[in-house]
Amino acid sequence: MSFNINKHNLLRWIPSGRSFIVGIPYSWLLVFFLVPFIIVLKISLSEAETAIPPYSDVFQYVDETVKIILNLGNYLFLLEDDLYLAAYISSLKIAFFSAVFCLLLGYPMAYAMAQASDKWKAILLLSILLPSWTSFLIRVYAWIGILKNNGLINNLLMWLGIIDNPLPMLNTNFAVYVGVVYTYLPFMVLPIYAILTKLDNSLLEASADLGAKPWQTFLRVTLPLSKNGIIAGSMLVFIPVVGEFVIPELLGGPESLMIGKVLWQEFFNNRDWPIAAALAMVMLVILIIPITLFHKYQAKEQES
Amino acid sequence: MQKGRLTFSNYVLAFGLLFLYLPMVLLIIYSFNESKLVTVWAGFSIKWYMELFSDRQLIAAVWMSLRIAFMSACMAVVLGTMAAYIMVRFGRFKGKTAFSSMITAPLVMPDVITGLSLLLLFVAMSQAFGWPAERGMMTIWIAHVTFCTAYVAVVVSSRLKEMDISLVEAAMDLGASPLKTFFLITVPVIAPALLSGWLIAFTLSLDDLVIASFVSGPSATTLPMVVFSSVRLGVSPKINALATLIILIVSLVAFMAWWFARKAELKQRQQL
């Protein structure tokens, strides 16, 4: 880039302007994104108290010395009680299989979209985006009416004479999977579509010319080239689902124990802030690897 | 055989779209149901809509949500555009890795973690400096700006990357200041992305339940919070009516935004 700046002595302005522009969003994110995690860590190491706010102070000033009292009890409590371990495992399991189901359904959808003509591409892209813009809560709610004992599916099956008694679907893990796949499907389709639509067709033609069968071309050319889209889509589904609260609360039952739901209950029902903070801290540690993977993909996207 | 696989993926696409739209279509149909029982059809009626419009608490929550969403979207566009500009145009600078991590992390961060950590921040801040004295609109706004900024940054930076840099260089060569170049050249070119970023932030803010529940106080109740508490009490046809209105309004706005953005893009392509 060339600058023509002698006239107004802008040279002096530019560096300060630059750091000023970096400074605003940087400090916003530092204060409202990074610092909160440090505070969560601090509170996870405090003790629950019946006070406002309901936790003890980690730093105490007694007899002219600052005492730092770190309470590891919250973390030990998470280990002792089977409930929390079960909730973490169940969350990871549901998030993993949801990502797999979204991939199995979303990949062919993205593939078909990428193959469509330009006019159709625009229409299909809008059709995929539109549901994710309408209320998440309402789309989850819609499934209650469909999955209930006297809901649409059961009524239809009984009317057809396939079943005599309603199948229990609502308040099961099945309903949680349906809800999760339904709401997170666009997050899988979009990154895969973004990669597939940029794919160089001459590579596919070359593969076909060299005698590869279509499925061989797909497995050895298309699939490896769309790897980054698959990783991004899977992480966009997996990470938020681990902490999901609304879907297990509305569609799940007692068996669908998820860590987001447990955290919510510890915080709002039991008012145990330190335990809630410890739950969040452990969740964050578990999610560091997938978040790093997603960040790597984003960085690659930025470079390309 | 090429054709065979193509039809398979087309079938899956058709099934996927049906899966995405059928529940919403059913919701719309049943919102006009006379019966109180949601799944028994008892004739066409708009009485649930009438009941909806006379619900004072609900209408107050709608206004609260719209105000927060409007202000969050505006601020998120400013911050997100700055962040995108920094990421795409500024090259390497000290702390860039940390910056780009912080800008992408909110895209995936579970809502419960974001909500809890922001609440604990606000509590710690009000203890330390006495601000914010009360949680409500202000704290929800801050929380929403923080996570919406990430989405705006992604949308705007992909448009910035596609932009022809020679336009900027030409303006600079002709003596325009960086600031002037930004507002006269860059902003018009990326305007469709700014609009879609704004709309994404607006709908995300309007839609958020979990984070708002954590950081709000007794003075601010948003629409998702009202919907959630009434859904918990059981399915009601009133919620169907509300859902239908939300789906129709959002679809209309989204379609219009998409239409204008596409038109602007086509026009730009023709000009270049």
Interface residues (C-beta under 8 A of the other chain):
Chain A: M1 S2 F3 N4 I5 K7 H8 L10 I14 G17 R18 I21 V22 I24 P25 Y26 W28 L29 L30 F32 F33 L34 V35 P36 F37 I39 V40 I43 P53 L105 G106 P108 M109 Y111 A112 M113 Q115 A122 L124 L126 S127 I128 L129 L130 P131 W133 T134 S135 F136 L137 I138 R139 Y141 A142 W143 I144 G145 I146 K148 N150 G151 L152 N155 Y182 L185 P186 V189 A208 K213 P214 W215 F218 M235 L236 I239 P240 V242 G243 E244 F245 V246 E249 L250 G260 L263 W264 F267 W273 A276 A277 A280 M283 L284 L287 P290 I291 F294 H295 Q298 A299 Q302
Chain B: M1 Q2 G4 R5 L6 F8 S9 N10 V12 L13 F15 G16 L17 F19 L20 Y21 P23 M24 L26 L27 Y30 L37 V38 T39 L79 G80 M82 A83 Y85 I86 M87 V88 F90 F93 G95 F99 S100 S101 M102 I103 T104 A105 P106 L107 V108 M109 P110 D111 V112 I113 L116 S117 L118 L120 L121 V123 A124 Q127 I142 A143 V145 T146 T149 V154 S157 K161 I165 V168 E169 M172 D173 L174 G175 S177 P178 L179 L199 I200 T203 L206 D207 L209 V210 F214 P224 V227 F228 V231 R232 V235 I239 N240 L242 A243 I246 I247 V250 S251 A254 F255 W258 R262
